[in-house]
């Protein structure tokens, strides 16, 4: 029987938090396997090892032991601390803390994104659209001039925002959301992240189809705009 890789990333096809971990693993050049689960029909083995019933999980095998890490921020920090290769946090403690703060800001954007993509009527959709737009306007002045959040250096903040921008690659193909209308710096940053190999490969090629199907199943107002 073939020996399992030291790291297994338990995933869902659309989860942006899973994508964070996948991007970090790719940037570190670490070999790992991915195992996908259907969160609508969680298998027993997954329920047994996931305390919160969520993805991502990182299964870490060392010698004869196996540990399961949960929560994307914990997984990414563990990988940063233990894996060689590209360093994704600043060396300076204050700058590192500032980066962690903006990672949390990215998580707050994902909460608004959920409301935006599942909104079923015009009123809720517009409230969430404005909330997203205002957050990206707030972020505009934090950019260092690019091409990434911290200038030339790719960081964990970039790993967080790559999956956020990927949503809009699908949304903007459906309708003009104008979320980034007033943030030229964010638009440029978004384009650089979309072109980075680790960000591209964090999802399977059918990601767009799966997200579109998700919108359809949730009767998303975004699709109603498109249909006129």
N, C-alpha and C positions, 0 to 999 in steps of 0.2 A: 504494500500500500504506500502510495506517495505521501511524503511528509507535507503537512500543511504549512503555508507561509507563516512567518512569525507574526504578521499583522493581517487582520481581516477587517475591512470596513463594511459594517452592516448598513445597508442603504435603502433609500426609496428613490424612484426615478425622478421625482420633481423636487425633493427636499433641498432648499438652499443651504441648510445647515450641514447636510451631508456634503454638498459641493465644497464648502469651506475646507473640510478635512481632506477631501480628494485633491484640492488645489495645493494644500500644504504638503501632502505626501508627494505629489508630482514635483513640486519645487525643491523638495529635499532629495529627490531621486531615490526614494525608498520603494522597494518591491513590496507589493501588497495585493491581496485579492479582494474582490467586492462580492458581497452576497446581498441580493435584493429581497425585500419582504413586501408583501401586500398588507398595508396598514389597515385596510378594511377587513381583512381576514388574517389576523396575526397568528402565526404558527405557535404551537405550544413551546417550542424551544426558545423562541424569541421572548414570549411572555416570562419565561423562567429567568432569563438573563438581563432583561431590560426593566429596571425598577420603575421607570416612568412610562413604559410602553411606547417610547419614541425612538426615532433614529436621529443622528447616527449613534452607533456603537462602534468602538474599536476593541477588537479582541486581540490581546497581546499574549503571545506564547513565549515563555522563557524556560528552557530546559524542560522540566517535567511539570511546570505550573502554567496556569492560564488565568489571566485577569481580564475583566470587561470594564472599559471606561465608557461613560456616557456624558452627554452634553458637549456640543461642538467646541465651546471655548476651552473646556478642560482638555479635550483631545488635541486641539491645536497647540495649546501651551505645552502639553506633554511632548508632542513631536518636536517643538522648538527646543525644548530642554534636552532631549535625548538623542536627536538625530543629527548627523553631520550635514554638511552642504550649506546652501544659502541660509544666512541668518535673516530671519523675518521680523525681528524686533530690534529697535535701536539699542545701542549699548548703554546710553545715558538713562538712568532711572526715571528722571522726570519726563523725558521724551517717551520712554516706554509706557509710562502711566498715561500720558496724553494719547498715545495710540490706542491703549486699552479703552479709554473713554470713548473714542470715536468708533471703536468696534461695537460698544454698547449702543451708540447712536444708530449704527447700522441695524442692530437688532430691533430697535424701535421702528425703523423704517419698514422692516418686514412685517411688523404688526399692522401698520397702516396698509401695506400691500395686500395683506389677506382681506381686509375689509374692502379694498378697492376692487380686487378681482372677483370677489363673491357678491358685490353689491347687485341688487336686483332692480333697483329703481334709480331714477335720475338724481334724486335728492341725496341719497347716501353716497352714490357714486361721486358726485361733485364735492361733497364734504371730504371724502377720502382723497380725491384728486388734489384738492387744495392743500390738504395736510402734507401730502407727498411733495408737492411743489414747494411749499414753504420750507420743508426740511432740506431739500436740495439747495435752495437759495441760502439757507443758513450754512450749509457745507461749503458753498462756493468760495468763501473767503479763507477757508482752512487749507485749501490746496496750495502746494508749494511752488507751483509753476510747471509741474509735470516732468515726465509724462505720467508718473504715478503719484500716489498720495504724498510720499516722502521724497519727491524729486525723481532721481534716476533709479532709486532703489525700490524694488518690489517688497512689500511688507504684508503683515497679517491684515492690515486694514484693506489692502487691495484684494486679498483672498476673500474678505467678507463682502465687498461691494461688487465683485465680478458676478456672483449669482444674482444679486439684486438687479443689476443692469440687464442680465439675460432675460428676466421677465419682460422687460420693455422691448426687447428684440421681437418678441411674439406679439405683445400688446400693440406696438406701433405698426405692425403689419396688418392689424385688424382695423385700427382707427387712430387718428391723430390725437393722442392724449395731451400733448403740449405740457407735459410735466417738466421738461427741461428747457422750456422756451426762454427762460431768463437766466440760464446758467451755462454760458459757453465753456467755462473751464471744466465743469462736470461733464459736458458733452464730449470734450476732447479726451478726458480721462476715461470715460466710458468706451470710447473707440479703441484706445490703447489696450484696455483690459480685454475687450472682445477679441483682439488679435493675438493675445498671449496663449501659447499652447496649453499651459496647465489649466487655464480657464476654459478654453474650448473643449478639452478632453474630460472635464469634470462631469459631463453628462453624455448620454448615448445619443446617436444621431437622430433618434425619433423624439427628442425632448419637445420640440415645437408642436408636434402632433399630439403628444400626451397632454401638454398644457392647454392646447386648444380644446381637446376633449374634456378636460377638467372644467373649462369655462362653460362649455355646452351643458354639461351635467349639472352645473350650479346655476343655470339660467342667468348667466352673467349679463348685466346691463351693457357691458362693453360690446358684446356681440349684437345687441339690439341697435346700438349706434351704427355698427357696420352695415346692418341689414336695412337701415334707414327709416 
